[in-house]
Amino acid sequence: MRRLLPCLVLLLGCAWGNAARAADTCTVSMTNIDFGQISPISGADYVAQATGTFSCLFSSLNLGQLLTPNAQVCISLGLGTNSTSALPRKLGNGANRMEYNVYVDSSYATAKIWGGAGVAGAPSTFDMVLSAGLLAPPGTYSMTFTVYAKIPAGAALAAVPTVANANTVYTSSFAGVGTYTYTTYGLVNLQGCSASSGSFGFTVNATAVNDCTITATPMAFANASILTGNLRSTSTLSVRCVNNNAYQIALNGGSVALNVANRQMKNTVTTDKVSYLLSSTLDGPPWGDGTGGTAMVTGTGTGASVPLTIYGRVPAQVSPRPGDYKDTVTATIYF
């Protein structure tokens, strides 16, 4: 028994020495954040998520980590390209910008913007502990975390333009500006997460799409017993298109005559009809679909709602029988 004891001590010493030369290493990676297609004029928030992974290769078998290999990590995030501040961060396309931010939880609160000690106004980080478990063998162990991102609705989003009348990709790169510090330990951690460090990257993308909305108010002509002169009225089209998005607006020939050059209203009881004209300016050329001598109205979106006046005129004509005369005209916007 006296001869075995020195050998046992020697074996333990060999195990300690070999393990000390095999360093534990940890890494952080993350998937890209993709908002997909967004309409800047939708009036809605857009949110997206991504998954981060913290992985550690536990290779040491020294006495401290033999029972419970652990690692503590603190993960920070810089501004990314196209941003000069974290309040807010911005995606870019050329000189154009789109506001967004990245958060450590789904509250999307300002206090939860992902940043770090060196990022003004955004102190939140991901702080985690990875434990391989009791008597875990050497190997790679991982844990995941969820990253939340939001493009908020509002005036800033409504002002975002598309380029060349096409869907436009806005992006930001975080290559190398995701950073982390970590410490591997056994039963007790005396260093926090400051022993080692590394960096990682990902991209954030959003595609601004061309989009328009259009609404109209009714047009009502005043009552008249005889049609010996012009009878006038107006209505309003409210048009809202994405900033820098070109559009055309056509008015069809109505539900009675189906003719853009000769619209008519029909008596709701009899077959009598009344001819009338629509134009975008007072007594201007007929507003139609570009056929039959008519013209469409064109414009470029600003992101805000724009009112367009429709001028209506019932010219002098043979007076029909008394009654209510109506027609339904459909406005179509092309963008």
DRENLO-595731 format. One record per residue (C-alpha): x, y, z; residue number from 1. Coordinates in Angstrom, 3 decimals, padded with zeros to 6 digits. Layout:
@xx = X | yy = Y | zz = Z | k = NUM
...
% end
This chain:
@xx = 000.000 | yy = 000.000 | zz = 000.000 | k = 1
@xx = 002.935 | yy = 002.368 | zz = 000.618 | k = 2
@xx = 004.009 | yy = 001.956 | zz = -003.014 | k = 3
@xx = 000.534 | yy = 002.624 | zz = -004.458 | k = 4
@xx = 000.036 | yy = 005.980 | zz = -002.795 | k = 5
@xx = 002.817 | yy = 007.834 | zz = -004.680 | k = 6
@xx = 001.487 | yy = 006.431 | zz = -007.968 | k = 7
@xx = -002.026 | yy = 007.665 | zz = -007.170 | k = 8
@xx = -000.751 | yy = 011.117 | zz = -006.389 | k = 9
@xx = 001.292 | yy = 011.100 | zz = -009.584 | k = 10
@xx = -001.720 | yy = 010.132 | zz = -011.672 | k = 11
@xx = -003.767 | yy = 012.970 | zz = -010.224 | k = 12
@xx = -000.943 | yy = 015.350 | zz = -010.932 | k = 13
@xx = -000.772 | yy = 014.203 | zz = -014.562 | k = 14
@xx = -004.496 | yy = 014.703 | zz = -015.030 | k = 15
@xx = -004.260 | yy = 018.230 | zz = -013.664 | k = 16
@xx = -001.299 | yy = 019.178 | zz = -015.814 | k = 17
@xx = -002.733 | yy = 017.943 | zz = -019.130 | k = 18
@xx = -006.065 | yy = 019.661 | zz = -018.546 | k = 19
@xx = -004.500 | yy = 022.984 | zz = -017.752 | k = 20
@xx = -003.086 | yy = 023.167 | zz = -021.260 | k = 21
@xx = -006.544 | yy = 022.663 | zz = -022.847 | k = 22
@xx = -008.327 | yy = 026.051 | zz = -022.599 | k = 23
@xx = -012.109 | yy = 026.372 | zz = -022.537 | k = 24
@xx = -013.420 | yy = 028.632 | zz = -025.323 | k = 25
@xx = -016.799 | yy = 030.272 | zz = -025.935 | k = 26
@xx = -018.412 | yy = 031.950 | zz = -028.952 | k = 27
@xx = -021.574 | yy = 033.921 | zz = -029.758 | k = 28
@xx = -023.421 | yy = 033.810 | zz = -033.087 | k = 29
@xx = -026.737 | yy = 035.194 | zz = -034.271 | k = 30
@xx = -029.158 | yy = 034.862 | zz = -037.172 | k = 31
@xx = -029.999 | yy = 037.896 | zz = -039.294 | k = 32
@xx = -033.009 | yy = 040.082 | zz = -038.518 | k = 33
@xx = -035.349 | yy = 040.371 | zz = -041.513 | k = 34
@xx = -038.491 | yy = 042.502 | zz = -041.278 | k = 35
@xx = -039.562 | yy = 041.379 | zz = -044.750 | k = 36
@xx = -041.753 | yy = 043.696 | zz = -046.817 | k = 37
@xx = -043.181 | yy = 046.756 | zz = -045.082 | k = 38
@xx = -045.484 | yy = 049.545 | zz = -046.210 | k = 39
@xx = -044.305 | yy = 052.866 | zz = -044.778 | k = 40
@xx = -047.873 | yy = 054.241 | zz = -044.942 | k = 41
@xx = -049.608 | yy = 051.279 | zz = -043.271 | k = 42
@xx = -049.796 | yy = 053.007 | zz = -039.882 | k = 43
@xx = -048.658 | yy = 049.767 | zz = -038.218 | k = 44
@xx = -045.579 | yy = 048.736 | zz = -036.251 | k = 45
@xx = -043.403 | yy = 046.037 | zz = -037.801 | k = 46
@xx = -041.624 | yy = 043.548 | zz = -035.561 | k = 47
@xx = -039.118 | yy = 040.748 | zz = -036.149 | k = 48
@xx = -037.062 | yy = 038.308 | zz = -034.103 | k = 49
@xx = -033.708 | yy = 036.576 | zz = -034.364 | k = 50
@xx = -031.973 | yy = 033.834 | zz = -032.406 | k = 51
@xx = -028.593 | yy = 034.150 | zz = -030.773 | k = 52
@xx = -026.492 | yy = 031.213 | zz = -029.617 | k = 53
@xx = -023.889 | yy = 031.136 | zz = -026.856 | k = 54
@xx = -021.654 | yy = 028.048 | zz = -027.147 | k = 55
@xx = -018.737 | yy = 026.853 | zz = -025.041 | k = 56
@xx = -016.241 | yy = 024.087 | zz = -025.592 | k = 57
@xx = -015.400 | yy = 022.731 | zz = -022.158 | k = 58
@xx = -012.147 | yy = 020.859 | zz = -022.519 | k = 59
@xx = -010.530 | yy = 021.342 | zz = -019.100 | k = 60
@xx = -010.710 | yy = 018.505 | zz = -016.607 | k = 61
@xx = -009.018 | yy = 020.300 | zz = -013.756 | k = 62
@xx = -010.427 | yy = 019.770 | zz = -010.299 | k = 63
@xx = -012.363 | yy = 023.062 | zz = -010.340 | k = 64
@xx = -014.414 | yy = 022.191 | zz = -013.419 | k = 65
@xx = -014.600 | yy = 018.436 | zz = -013.122 | k = 66
@xx = -017.948 | yy = 018.535 | zz = -011.317 | k = 67
@xx = -019.809 | yy = 021.477 | zz = -012.917 | k = 68
@xx = -018.353 | yy = 023.239 | zz = -015.989 | k = 69
@xx = -019.951 | yy = 026.707 | zz = -016.207 | k = 70
@xx = -019.587 | yy = 029.915 | zz = -018.203 | k = 71
@xx = -020.933 | yy = 033.406 | zz = -017.632 | k = 72
@xx = -021.309 | yy = 035.759 | zz = -020.614 | k = 73
@xx = -022.212 | yy = 039.434 | zz = -021.113 | k = 74
@xx = -023.272 | yy = 040.255 | zz = -024.703 | k = 75
@xx = -023.302 | yy = 043.840 | zz = -025.989 | k = 76
@xx = -024.254 | yy = 045.496 | zz = -029.276 | k = 77
@xx = -022.876 | yy = 048.560 | zz = -031.023 | k = 78
@xx = -024.748 | yy = 050.941 | zz = -033.314 | k = 79
@xx = -024.382 | yy = 049.148 | zz = -036.655 | k = 80
@xx = -023.903 | yy = 050.863 | zz = -040.010 | k = 81
@xx = -026.084 | yy = 053.837 | zz = -041.004 | k = 82
@xx = -026.633 | yy = 054.763 | zz = -037.335 | k = 83
@xx = -025.097 | yy = 057.584 | zz = -035.323 | k = 84
@xx = -027.156 | yy = 056.882 | zz = -032.203 | k = 85
@xx = -029.053 | yy = 054.065 | zz = -030.544 | k = 86
@xx = -032.021 | yy = 056.393 | zz = -029.982 | k = 87
@xx = -033.019 | yy = 055.294 | zz = -032.587 | k = 88
@xx = -030.848 | yy = 053.087 | zz = -034.748 | k = 89
@xx = -031.389 | yy = 053.448 | zz = -038.495 | k = 90
@xx = -031.421 | yy = 051.232 | zz = -041.569 | k = 91
@xx = -030.092 | yy = 052.791 | zz = -044.742 | k = 92
@xx = -030.368 | yy = 052.816 | zz = -048.512 | k = 93
@xx = -028.007 | yy = 055.382 | zz = -049.955 | k = 94
@xx = -028.771 | yy = 058.635 | zz = -048.140 | k = 95
@xx = -032.242 | yy = 057.437 | zz = -047.089 | k = 96
@xx = -032.911 | yy = 056.177 | zz = -043.563 | k = 97
@xx = -035.521 | yy = 054.091 | zz = -041.746 | k = 98
@xx = -035.782 | yy = 054.153 | zz = -037.944 | k = 99
@xx = -035.796 | yy = 050.908 | zz = -035.927 | k = 100
@xx = -034.287 | yy = 049.361 | zz = -032.838 | k = 101
@xx = -033.196 | yy = 046.078 | zz = -031.286 | k = 102
@xx = -034.302 | yy = 044.940 | zz = -027.828 | k = 103
@xx = -033.454 | yy = 042.328 | zz = -025.230 | k = 104
@xx = -037.115 | yy = 041.473 | zz = -024.593 | k = 105
@xx = -040.560 | yy = 041.788 | zz = -026.162 | k = 106
@xx = -041.577 | yy = 044.859 | zz = -024.165 | k = 107
@xx = -039.891 | yy = 047.044 | zz = -026.807 | k = 108
@xx = -039.314 | yy = 049.567 | zz = -024.028 | k = 109
@xx = -036.628 | yy = 052.212 | zz = -024.395 | k = 110
@xx = -034.923 | yy = 050.851 | zz = -021.286 | k = 111
@xx = -034.639 | yy = 047.458 | zz = -023.006 | k = 112
@xx = -032.817 | yy = 048.627 | zz = -026.136 | k = 113
@xx = -029.869 | yy = 046.298 | zz = -026.656 | k = 114
@xx = -026.591 | yy = 048.138 | zz = -026.271 | k = 115
@xx = -023.938 | yy = 048.139 | zz = -023.599 | k = 116
@xx = -021.827 | yy = 050.293 | zz = -021.350 | k = 117
@xx = -020.369 | yy = 052.193 | zz = -024.304 | k = 118
@xx = -023.694 | yy = 052.844 | zz = -026.043 | k = 119
@xx = -025.362 | yy = 056.024 | zz = -024.783 | k = 120
@xx = -029.002 | yy = 055.562 | zz = -023.857 | k = 121
@xx = -028.953 | yy = 051.801 | zz = -024.405 | k = 122
@xx = -027.384 | yy = 050.067 | zz = -021.383 | k = 123
@xx = -029.200 | yy = 046.705 | zz = -021.634 | k = 124
@xx = -027.157 | yy = 043.585 | zz = -022.413 | k = 125
@xx = -027.753 | yy = 039.864 | zz = -022.504 | k = 126
@xx = -026.231 | yy = 038.422 | zz = -019.301 | k = 127
@xx = -026.419 | yy = 034.631 | zz = -019.057 | k = 128
@xx = -024.916 | yy = 031.642 | zz = -017.318 | k = 129
@xx = -024.354 | yy = 028.389 | zz = -019.212 | k = 130
@xx = -024.027 | yy = 025.262 | zz = -017.086 | k = 131
@xx = -023.039 | yy = 021.961 | zz = -018.635 | k = 132
@xx = -024.491 | yy = 020.119 | zz = -015.644 | k = 133
@xx = -023.217 | yy = 017.859 | zz = -012.915 | k = 134
@xx = -020.342 | yy = 015.586 | zz = -014.001 | k = 135
@xx = -020.702 | yy = 016.726 | zz = -017.639 | k = 136
@xx = -018.095 | yy = 015.243 | zz = -019.967 | k = 137
@xx = -015.848 | yy = 017.490 | zz = -022.069 | k = 138
@xx = -017.581 | yy = 018.837 | zz = -025.193 | k = 139
@xx = -019.540 | yy = 021.735 | zz = -026.674 | k = 140
@xx = -022.584 | yy = 023.048 | zz = -024.818 | k = 141
@xx = -024.947 | yy = 025.783 | zz = -026.015 | k = 142
@xx = -027.860 | yy = 027.955 | zz = -025.015 | k = 143
@xx = -029.989 | yy = 030.316 | zz = -027.112 | k = 144
@xx = -031.454 | yy = 033.758 | zz = -026.564 | k = 145
@xx = -034.091 | yy = 035.711 | zz = -028.491 | k = 146
@xx = -033.503 | yy = 039.160 | zz = -029.966 | k = 147
@xx = -036.475 | yy = 041.434 | zz = -030.654 | k = 148
@xx = -036.612 | yy = 044.250 | zz = -033.224 | k = 149
@xx = -039.222 | yy = 046.845 | zz = -034.143 | k = 150
@xx = -039.840 | yy = 049.480 | zz = -036.796 | k = 151
@xx = -042.340 | yy = 051.844 | zz = -035.145 | k = 152
@xx = -045.268 | yy = 053.412 | zz = -036.962 | k = 153
@xx = -045.341 | yy = 057.189 | zz = -037.117 | k = 154
@xx = -044.258 | yy = 060.223 | zz = -039.094 | k = 155
@xx = -040.669 | yy = 058.989 | zz = -039.476 | k = 156
@xx = -041.773 | yy = 055.711 | zz = -041.077 | k = 157
@xx = -044.333 | yy = 057.469 | zz = -043.300 | k = 158
@xx = -041.548 | yy = 059.662 | zz = -044.700 | k = 159
@xx = -039.419 | yy = 056.677 | zz = -045.791 | k = 160
@xx = -039.136 | yy = 056.676 | zz = -049.614 | k = 161
@xx = -038.822 | yy = 053.997 | zz = -052.209 | k = 162
@xx = -036.199 | yy = 054.450 | zz = -054.940 | k = 163
@xx = -036.801 | yy = 054.343 | zz = -058.713 | k = 164
@xx = -040.456 | yy = 053.440 | zz = -058.125 | k = 165
@xx = -039.452 | yy = 049.959 | zz = -056.976 | k = 166
@xx = -039.341 | yy = 047.998 | zz = -053.743 | k = 167
@xx = -036.306 | yy = 049.253 | zz = -051.835 | k = 168
@xx = -034.125 | yy = 047.326 | zz = -049.374 | k = 169
@xx = -032.938 | yy = 049.125 | zz = -046.250 | k = 170
@xx = -030.143 | yy = 047.491 | zz = -044.264 | k = 171
@xx = -027.646 | yy = 047.756 | zz = -041.428 | k = 172
@xx = -024.595 | yy = 045.618 | zz = -040.758 | k = 173
@xx = -023.355 | yy = 044.664 | zz = -037.298 | k = 174
@xx = -020.257 | yy = 042.842 | zz = -038.529 | k = 175
@xx = -017.802 | yy = 042.825 | zz = -035.631 | k = 176
@xx = -019.820 | yy = 045.238 | zz = -033.466 | k = 177
@xx = -021.600 | yy = 042.533 | zz = -031.546 | k = 178
@xx = -019.189 | yy = 041.907 | zz = -028.659 | k = 179
@xx = -019.092 | yy = 039.651 | zz = -025.634 | k = 180
@xx = -016.973 | yy = 038.892 | zz = -022.604 | k = 181
@xx = -017.081 | yy = 035.610 | zz = -020.742 | k = 182
@xx = -015.552 | yy = 033.578 | zz = -017.952 | k = 183
@xx = -015.484 | yy = 029.789 | zz = -017.602 | k = 184
@xx = -015.411 | yy = 028.370 | zz = -014.105 | k = 185
@xx = -016.327 | yy = 025.473 | zz = -011.873 | k = 186
@xx = -018.209 | yy = 025.830 | zz = -008.611 | k = 187
@xx = -017.403 | yy = 029.481 | zz = -007.950 | k = 188
@xx = -016.967 | yy = 032.434 | zz = -010.357 | k = 189
@xx = -014.742 | yy = 035.169 | zz = -008.968 | k = 190
@xx = -014.322 | yy = 037.164 | zz = -012.221 | k = 191
@xx = -017.870 | yy = 037.862 | zz = -013.450 | k = 192
@xx = -017.802 | yy = 037.696 | zz = -017.254 | k = 193
@xx = -014.588 | yy = 039.608 | zz = -017.872 | k = 194
@xx = -011.894 | yy = 036.966 | zz = -018.358 | k = 195
@xx = -012.103 | yy = 036.536 | zz = -022.164 | k = 196
@xx = -013.749 | yy = 038.354 | zz = -025.086 | k = 197
@xx = -014.877 | yy = 037.982 | zz = -028.680 | k = 198
@xx = -017.071 | yy = 039.513 | zz = -031.399 | k = 199
@xx = -019.799 | yy = 038.444 | zz = -033.806 | k = 200
@xx = -022.005 | yy = 039.970 | zz = -036.498 | k = 201
@xx = -025.326 | yy = 039.869 | zz = -038.300 | k = 202
@xx = -027.421 | yy = 042.078 | zz = -040.606 | k = 203
@xx = -030.806 | yy = 043.769 | zz = -040.304 | k = 204
@xx = -032.968 | yy = 044.162 | zz = -043.422 | k = 205
@xx = -036.345 | yy = 045.639 | zz = -044.305 | k = 206
@xx = -037.898 | yy = 046.096 | zz = -047.754 | k = 207
@xx = -039.997 | yy = 049.237 | zz = -048.266 | k = 208
@xx = -042.703 | yy = 048.519 | zz = -050.844 | k = 209
@xx = -044.622 | yy = 050.872 | zz = -053.087 | k = 210
@xx = -048.111 | yy = 051.318 | zz = -051.702 | k = 211
@xx = -051.059 | yy = 053.687 | zz = -052.095 | k = 212
@xx = -054.500 | yy = 054.159 | zz = -050.572 | k = 213
@xx = -057.415 | yy = 056.107 | zz = -052.030 | k = 214
@xx = -060.800 | yy = 057.200 | zz = -050.682 | k = 215
@xx = -063.515 | yy = 059.444 | zz = -052.140 | k = 216
@xx = -066.414 | yy = 061.617 | zz = -050.993 | k = 217
@xx = -069.750 | yy = 061.611 | zz = -052.872 | k = 218
@xx = -070.546 | yy = 064.279 | zz = -055.450 | k = 219
@xx = -074.007 | yy = 065.821 | zz = -055.179 | k = 220
@xx = -075.389 | yy = 068.323 | zz = -057.669 | k = 221
@xx = -077.923 | yy = 070.876 | zz = -056.506 | k = 222
@xx = -081.592 | yy = 070.401 | zz = -057.390 | k = 223
@xx = -082.641 | yy = 071.924 | zz = -060.720 | k = 224
@xx = -085.929 | yy = 071.956 | zz = -062.626 | k = 225
@xx = -084.490 | yy = 072.781 | zz = -066.051 | k = 226
@xx = -080.981 | yy = 072.286 | zz = -067.454 | k = 227
@xx = -080.427 | yy = 075.464 | zz = -069.446 | k = 228
@xx = -076.957 | yy = 076.182 | zz = -068.039 | k = 229
@xx = -074.046 | yy = 074.510 | zz = -066.306 | k = 230
@xx = -074.790 | yy = 072.794 | zz = -063.005 | k = 231
@xx = -071.616 | yy = 072.333 | zz = -060.938 | k = 232
@xx = -070.373 | yy = 070.325 | zz = -057.961 | k = 233
@xx = -067.141 | yy = 068.907 | zz = -056.536 | k = 234
@xx = -065.972 | yy = 065.913 | zz = -054.556 | k = 235
@xx = -062.602 | yy = 064.950 | zz = -053.092 | k = 236
@xx = -060.261 | yy = 062.030 | zz = -053.622 | k = 237
@xx = -057.841 | yy = 061.508 | zz = -050.739 | k = 238
@xx = -054.671 | yy = 059.843 | zz = -052.005 | k = 239
@xx = -051.813 | yy = 058.596 | zz = -049.866 | k = 240
@xx = -048.767 | yy = 057.012 | zz = -051.497 | k = 241
@xx = -045.329 | yy = 056.015 | zz = -050.229 | k = 242
@xx = -042.814 | yy = 058.840 | zz = -050.427 | k = 243
@xx = -041.285 | yy = 059.137 | zz = -053.923 | k = 244
@xx = -043.791 | yy = 056.604 | zz = -055.324 | k = 245
@xx = -045.203 | yy = 057.784 | zz = -058.693 | k = 246
@xx = -048.877 | yy = 057.087 | zz = -059.324 | k = 247
@xx = -051.716 | yy = 057.532 | zz = -061.841 | k = 248
@xx = -055.414 | yy = 057.775 | zz = -061.037 | k = 249
@xx = -058.083 | yy = 056.703 | zz = -063.516 | k = 250
@xx = -061.844 | yy = 057.244 | zz = -063.326 | k = 251
@xx = -063.959 | yy = 054.710 | zz = -065.212 | k = 252
@xx = -066.982 | yy = 055.394 | zz = -067.391 | k = 253
@xx = -069.484 | yy = 054.905 | zz = -064.595 | k = 254
@xx = -072.074 | yy = 052.209 | zz = -064.031 | k = 255
@xx = -074.698 | yy = 053.713 | zz = -066.372 | k = 256
@xx = -072.995 | yy = 054.590 | zz = -069.654 | k = 257
@xx = -069.720 | yy = 052.687 | zz = -069.187 | k = 258
@xx = -068.123 | yy = 055.424 | zz = -071.283 | k = 259
@xx = -065.334 | yy = 057.703 | zz = -069.972 | k = 260
@xx = -066.054 | yy = 060.270 | zz = -072.686 | k = 261
@xx = -069.836 | yy = 060.344 | zz = -072.152 | k = 262
@xx = -070.814 | yy = 059.627 | zz = -068.554 | k = 263
@xx = -074.471 | yy = 059.617 | zz = -067.627 | k = 264
@xx = -076.652 | yy = 059.532 | zz = -064.535 | k = 265
@xx = -079.887 | yy = 057.528 | zz = -064.640 | k = 266
@xx = -083.238 | yy = 058.173 | zz = -063.035 | k = 267
@xx = -083.643 | yy = 055.719 | zz = -060.190 | k = 268
@xx = -087.214 | yy = 054.953 | zz = -061.306 | k = 269
@xx = -087.448 | yy = 055.655 | zz = -065.056 | k = 270
@xx = -085.052 | yy = 055.178 | zz = -067.975 | k = 271
@xx = -084.314 | yy = 058.916 | zz = -068.293 | k = 272
@xx = -080.647 | yy = 059.933 | zz = -068.251 | k = 273
@xx = -078.571 | yy = 063.064 | zz = -067.688 | k = 274
@xx = -075.119 | yy = 063.581 | zz = -069.219 | k = 275
@xx = -072.319 | yy = 065.002 | zz = -067.055 | k = 276
@xx = -068.551 | yy = 065.625 | zz = -067.107 | k = 277
@xx = -065.726 | yy = 065.055 | zz = -064.605 | k = 278
@xx = -062.343 | yy = 066.782 | zz = -064.677 | k = 279
@xx = -059.375 | yy = 067.471 | zz = -062.401 | k = 280
@xx = -059.535 | yy = 071.226 | zz = -063.019 | k = 281
@xx = -062.444 | yy = 073.557 | zz = -063.486 | k = 282
@xx = -063.788 | yy = 072.981 | zz = -067.005 | k = 283
@xx = -060.593 | yy = 071.052 | zz = -067.806 | k = 284
@xx = -060.223 | yy = 067.983 | zz = -070.029 | k = 285
@xx = -062.294 | yy = 064.951 | zz = -069.031 | k = 286
@xx = -060.767 | yy = 062.827 | zz = -066.281 | k = 287
@xx = -060.836 | yy = 059.218 | zz = -067.406 | k = 288
@xx = -058.516 | yy = 056.325 | zz = -068.131 | k = 289
@xx = -056.503 | yy = 057.798 | zz = -070.997 | k = 290
@xx = -058.866 | yy = 056.612 | zz = -073.731 | k = 291
@xx = -061.462 | yy = 058.535 | zz = -075.718 | k = 292
@xx = -059.660 | yy = 061.846 | zz = -075.322 | k = 293
@xx = -059.597 | yy = 061.596 | zz = -071.525 | k = 294
@xx = -056.587 | yy = 061.963 | zz = -069.241 | k = 295
@xx = -055.469 | yy = 060.365 | zz = -066.000 | k = 296
@xx = -054.192 | yy = 062.386 | zz = -063.048 | k = 297
@xx = -050.566 | yy = 061.723 | zz = -062.105 | k = 298
@xx = -048.505 | yy = 062.516 | zz = -059.028 | k = 299
@xx = -045.739 | yy = 061.433 | zz = -056.702 | k = 300
@xx = -046.360 | yy = 060.318 | zz = -053.140 | k = 301
@xx = -045.060 | yy = 062.164 | zz = -050.109 | k = 302
@xx = -046.126 | yy = 059.645 | zz = -047.466 | k = 303
@xx = -048.921 | yy = 062.008 | zz = -046.415 | k = 304
@xx = -052.566 | yy = 062.087 | zz = -047.498 | k = 305
@xx = -053.139 | yy = 064.494 | zz = -050.398 | k = 306
@xx = -056.633 | yy = 065.800 | zz = -051.328 | k = 307
@xx = -057.478 | yy = 065.944 | zz = -055.030 | k = 308
@xx = -060.572 | yy = 067.805 | zz = -056.197 | k = 309
@xx = -062.893 | yy = 066.276 | zz = -058.776 | k = 310
@xx = -064.866 | yy = 068.936 | zz = -060.658 | k = 311
@xx = -068.290 | yy = 067.862 | zz = -061.896 | k = 312
@xx = -070.442 | yy = 069.657 | zz = -064.471 | k = 313
@xx = -073.868 | yy = 068.957 | zz = -065.868 | k = 314
@xx = -073.965 | yy = 070.936 | zz = -069.154 | k = 315
@xx = -077.065 | yy = 072.449 | zz = -070.716 | k = 316
@xx = -079.242 | yy = 069.736 | zz = -072.252 | k = 317
@xx = -082.803 | yy = 068.680 | zz = -072.745 | k = 318
@xx = -084.342 | yy = 068.508 | zz = -069.287 | k = 319
@xx = -085.458 | yy = 065.003 | zz = -068.358 | k = 320
@xx = -088.369 | yy = 064.061 | zz = -066.135 | k = 321
@xx = -088.027 | yy = 064.992 | zz = -062.457 | k = 322
@xx = -086.422 | yy = 062.432 | zz = -060.122 | k = 323
@xx = -083.212 | yy = 061.318 | zz = -058.514 | k = 324
@xx = -080.368 | yy = 060.682 | zz = -060.967 | k = 325
@xx = -077.330 | yy = 058.639 | zz = -059.962 | k = 326
@xx = -074.176 | yy = 057.044 | zz = -061.321 | k = 327
@xx = -071.321 | yy = 055.152 | zz = -059.672 | k = 328
@xx = -067.783 | yy = 055.940 | zz = -060.818 | k = 329
@xx = -064.808 | yy = 053.857 | zz = -059.722 | k = 330
@xx = -061.432 | yy = 055.486 | zz = -059.110 | k = 331
@xx = -058.384 | yy = 053.257 | zz = -059.608 | k = 332
@xx = -054.859 | yy = 054.182 | zz = -058.582 | k = 333
@xx = -051.890 | yy = 052.647 | zz = -060.405 | k = 334
@xx = -048.461 | yy = 052.651 | zz = -058.757 | k = 335
% end
